[in-house]
Each structure stands twice: as C-alpha cells, then as structure tokens.
Amino acid sequence: MTLYSELSQSFDGIVSVHVSSDMTGTVRTARLAAEQIFCLAANCRSIFRGDVPEDALWLVWFSMWTISLLFAMLAAYAWGSISPTYLAARWRKGIDLRRYGSGTVGGMNLGVQLGLPWAVAIGALDWTKGLAPAALARAWGWEWGSAVLLSLATVLGHNWSLYLDFKGGRGIAVTIGALFAWDWRLALAFLVIIAIGWRIKQGAPSCMVALLLLAPAAAMIGCPREIIGGSLGLLLIAIIKRVEANRLPLPPAAREKRIVLLRRLWFDRDIPSDRLWQERGETVEAR
C-alpha cells in the first residue's frame, strides 16, 4: 500500500465528515485543518517506519517545514504583540498610550508621558523582543530566510498588536534588535544615523533615512539576499505604519489630506509642531 492511499484510508476512517455544498465555512475550514494535521502526523510516522519512497521524501519534508514555519511565524507575531510599553504606562500612570501624545504605543511616546528612564528601560525590552526570534532560529540551525521571516512577523506584531485592537508602535527598537540578529554592522549603522538625527532634532526623518539606506547597505557589505529582502520588508512595514498611523482620521479636504499623509510619512505626525504633537493630552481616541 502506498503512502498516499494509506493516508486517504486512515483519514476517512477517523474523520467521517462529508464536505457538502451546505456545510458552513467554519466546519469546512476545521475539516481541512484537521486533515493537514493528520497528514503531518502520518508523514512523520511513515518516515520513521521507512516506508516513504525516496523520491517523495523531499515533498514530505517540505510540507513539514512549511507548516513548522507558519506556526513559528504565528508565534513570533504573538510574541511581538506583547507590549511592555503599554503595560508600563498602564501600571505606572494608569493611562492608555493610544489616547495620549502621538497615540503610538512606543518608546518615544512613553518617554514623553513617563520620562526618559522609562523610555530607555522599555526600549531595551523591545530591542530584546526583536532580537530573540531570529537569534533563536539561527541557533537552531534554521536558514536565513526563515530567520528573516520571523523578524518581520515580530515587527508586524509590535506595530499591529493582537492584544491592542491591532494598534501599536512604530517598531524602531524592535527593528534594531532584529538587525543585531541579522548583522551587527547594519544595526550599528542604523543607530548612528538615528543618533545624528536626534542630535539635530530630526528624529523621525532620520529613522526613515536609515530604513531607506538599509537594503543598499546590506548589499554593499555582502549580506545574504534574504537579509536584503528583509531590509526592504522593514521599509515597507514602516511606510505603511506611518501612513496608517493607528487609524487616525484624515482631514476631509483632498489638499489637506495629502499634506497630512506627507507629514506622517516623513515627520511621523499630523501637524507642523513636533512638541505640540508629542505633548497632547487625552485627545486620541483608542478605537
């Protein structure tokens, strides 16, 4: 009996649910998920028994690797969604950062609300959050492509948190942590550009410049192509997050809307004054 016929007969014996046209989407999805899990288990059993044809082994291993990577990416997204910034503001001052200042759940907004020491301490936690997934993946022998995907999933979780109504921060500290896992030279260059920007009071534009230069710098120093692609992914995530701005409403007039979108993209705010933007009171609706 071949592997595929064995899987088919075994699964039909365990799951006797007939997929018909009137079956609800939930039941249909549950059946497909159960079938995938059972096939994965059966594949593992067949491999250990040695009854998988050699020419089919690559397909079995590929399906197992794909499912493992998807689960790992979901775990990385959930990990990235944990926001020590939000928890610190809630615990220390009893406020929801989505309603104060810039409305971002990030270190800079936390620093405005609680002070610089808090921003530094929580920024270190976010940095560790970005470092861990890719570093662990490489330590376990995963290839660069998988490690980079886990980093991107972590940044996505931080920016659109599963626990905060899909709102979050800008992901700069998490990005720096991921870069240290990819190549410390990229992280160092990123930090230098941001430090110069803060020195000349152009922090938000300097972050965008650093992200724009990330992929060319990775190519210049000979990083793997997966890291170069990941650098472009980080840039795309940052652009979308800045423009989306935690779903803040845009002005109705077309000209004002364009101006606000450009300000968000380059200066990460909606109004000309950075000080007024950062020091607003409870004016941002956390919806």
C-alpha positions in Angstrom: 0.0 0.0 0.0 1.4 3.4 -0.9 1.8 6.3 1.5 -1.0 8.3 -0.2 -3.6 5.5 -0.2 -2.7 4.7 3.4 -3.3 8.4 4.4 -6.5 8.5 2.5 -8.0 5.4 4.0 -6.8 6.2 7.5 -8.2 9.7 7.4 -11.5 8.6 6.0 -11.8 6.1 8.9 -11.1 8.8 11.5 -12.9 11.8 10.1 -16.2 10.7 8.6 -17.4 14.2 7.8 -18.7 14.6 4.2 -18.0 18.1 2.8 -21.2 19.1 1.0 -22.4 22.4 -0.5 -24.4 23.2 2.5 -21.6 22.8 5.0 -20.7 26.0 6.8 -17.4 27.7 6.2 -16.3 27.1 9.8 -16.8 23.3 9.6 -15.2 23.2 6.2 -12.1 25.0 7.5 -12.0 22.8 10.6 -12.0 19.7 8.4 -9.2 21.0 6.2 -7.1 21.9 9.2 -7.7 18.5 10.8 -6.7 16.8 7.5 -3.5 18.8 7.4 -2.6 17.9 11.0 -3.3 14.3 10.5 -1.3 14.1 7.3 1.6 15.7 9.1 1.4 13.1 11.8 1.1 10.3 9.3 4.1 11.6 7.4 6.2 11.6 10.5 5.1 8.0 11.3 5.8 6.9 7.7 9.3 8.5 7.7 10.3 6.7 10.9 8.9 3.4 9.6 11.0 3.9 6.4 8.1 3.2 4.0 8.2 6.5 2.2 9.7 6.3 -1.4 13.0 8.2 -1.7 11.6 10.4 -4.5 8.8 11.5 -2.2 10.8 12.4 0.8 11.5 15.9 -0.3 7.8 16.6 -0.6 7.1 15.2 2.9 9.9 17.2 4.4 8.9 20.4 2.5 5.3 20.1 3.8 6.5 19.6 7.4 8.9 22.5 7.1 6.2 24.8 5.7 3.8 24.0 8.5 6.5 24.4 11.1 7.5 27.8 9.7 3.9 29.0 9.6 3.4 28.1 13.3 6.7 29.8 14.2 5.6 32.9 12.4 2.3 33.0 14.2 4.2 32.5 17.5 6.6 35.4 16.5 3.6 37.6 15.7 2.0 36.9 19.1 5.4 37.5 20.8 5.8 40.8 19.0 2.3 41.8 20.0 3.2 41.8 23.7 3.8 45.5 24.5 5.8 46.3 27.6 5.4 49.9 26.7 1.6 49.8 27.0 1.9 47.7 30.2 4.3 50.2 31.8 2.1 53.2 31.1 -0.9 51.4 32.5 0.9 50.3 35.6 2.9 53.5 36.3 0.4 56.2 35.3 -2.9 54.4 34.6 -3.1 55.7 31.0 -3.7 54.2 27.6 -0.9 55.4 25.3 -3.2 55.2 22.3 -5.1 58.2 23.8 -2.1 60.4 24.6 0.5 62.3 22.8 1.3 60.8 19.4 -1.0 57.9 20.0 1.7 55.4 19.3 2.5 52.6 21.7 6.2 53.1 21.6 9.2 54.3 23.5 9.2 57.9 22.4 5.5 58.4 23.5 6.3 56.6 26.7 9.3 58.9 27.3 7.1 61.9 26.9 4.5 60.6 29.3 6.7 58.9 32.0 10.2 60.3 31.4 13.4 59.3 29.6 14.5 56.5 32.1 11.3 54.6 31.3 11.8 55.0 27.6 15.3 53.6 27.8 14.3 50.7 30.0 11.3 49.6 28.0 13.2 50.3 24.8 15.7 47.7 25.9 12.9 45.2 26.3 11.6 45.9 22.8 15.1 45.5 21.5 15.3 42.1 23.1 11.9 41.3 21.7 13.2 42.0 18.2 16.4 40.1 18.7 15.1 36.8 20.1 13.2 35.2 17.3 15.9 35.5 14.6 18.7 34.7 17.0 16.9 31.6 18.2 16.1 30.5 14.7 19.8 30.7 13.7 20.9 28.9 16.9 18.5 26.1 16.0 20.1 25.8 12.5 17.3 27.5 10.5 18.3 29.2 7.3 18.4 33.0 6.9 15.1 33.1 5.0 13.2 31.6 8.0 15.0 33.8 10.5 14.2 37.0 8.5 10.5 36.0 8.2 10.3 35.5 12.0 11.8 39.0 12.4 9.3 40.6 10.1 6.4 38.8 11.9 7.7 40.1 15.2 7.8 43.7 13.9 4.3 43.3 12.4 3.1 42.1 15.8 4.6 45.1 17.6 3.1 47.6 15.1 -0.3 45.9 14.9 -0.7 44.2 18.2 -3.0 41.3 18.5 -3.9 42.5 22.1 -4.3 46.2 21.4 -7.0 46.2 18.7 -4.3 45.9 16.1 -2.7 49.2 17.1 0.9 49.6 18.3 4.2 51.4 17.9 6.5 52.2 15.0 8.8 49.2 15.6 12.1 51.1 15.7 13.5 49.4 18.8 12.2 46.0 17.6 13.9 46.6 14.2 17.2 47.4 15.8 17.0 44.2 17.8 16.3 42.2 14.6 19.2 43.9 12.8 21.6 42.8 15.6 20.4 39.2 14.9 20.9 39.7 11.2 24.2 41.5 11.1 25.6 43.8 13.8 27.1 46.2 11.2 23.6 47.0 9.9 22.4 47.7 13.5 25.3 49.9 14.2 24.9 51.9 11.0 21.2 52.2 11.8 21.9 53.5 15.3 24.5 56.0 14.1 22.0 57.6 11.6 19.3 57.8 14.2 21.7 59.3 16.8 22.7 62.0 14.3 19.0 62.7 13.6 18.2 63.1 17.3 21.2 65.3 17.7 19.9 67.8 15.1 16.3 67.3 16.4 15.1 65.4 13.3 14.5 62.0 14.9 11.5 60.9 12.7 13.1 61.8 9.4 16.4 60.1 10.4 14.5 56.8 11.1 13.1 56.9 7.6 16.5 57.7 6.1 18.0 54.8 8.0 15.4 52.5 6.7 15.8 53.7 3.1 19.6 53.1 3.3 19.2 49.7 5.0 18.9 47.5 1.9 21.7 49.2 -0.1 24.0 48.9 2.9 23.1 45.2 3.3 24.0 44.6 -0.3 27.2 46.7 0.0 28.6 44.7 2.9 27.7 41.3 1.3 24.7 40.2 3.4 22.7 37.3 2.2 19.9 38.1 -0.2 17.4 37.1 2.4 18.6 39.9 4.6 18.5 42.4 1.7 14.9 41.4 1.1 14.1 41.6 4.8 15.5 45.1 4.8 13.1 46.1 2.1 10.3 44.4 4.1 11.2 46.5 7.1 11.0 49.7 5.0 7.6 48.7 3.6 6.2 47.9 7.1 7.4 51.3 8.4 5.9 53.2 5.4 2.5 51.5 5.9 2.5 52.1 9.6 3.4 55.7 9.4 0.7 56.4 6.8 -1.9 54.3 8.6 -1.0 56.0 12.0 -3.0 53.7 14.2 -6.1 54.5 12.1 -6.1 58.2 13.0 -8.7 60.0 10.8 -7.6 62.1 7.8 -8.9 65.6 7.1 -11.8 65.6 4.5 -10.2 68.1 2.1 -8.1 66.5 -0.6 -5.2 69.0 -0.3 -5.1 68.8 3.5 -5.2 65.0 3.3 -2.1 65.0 1.0 -0.3 67.3 3.3 -1.1 65.2 6.4 0.0 62.0 4.6 3.3 63.5 3.6 3.9 64.7 7.2 3.1 61.3 8.5 5.5 59.6 6.1 8.4 61.9 6.7 7.8 63.5 10.1 5.6 60.9 11.7 3.0 63.4 12.8 -0.1 65.3 11.5 0.7 68.9 12.5 3.8 71.1 11.9 4.9 71.3 15.6 6.5 68.1 16.9 6.4 69.4 20.5 2.7 70.1 20.4 2.1 66.7 18.7 4.0 64.8 21.4 2.6 66.7 24.4 -1.1 66.5 23.6 -3.3 65.4 26.4 -6.1 62.7 26.1 -7.2 63.6 22.6 -6.5 60.5 20.6 -9.4 58.0 20.5 -8.3 54.4 21.1 -10.9 52.7 18.9 
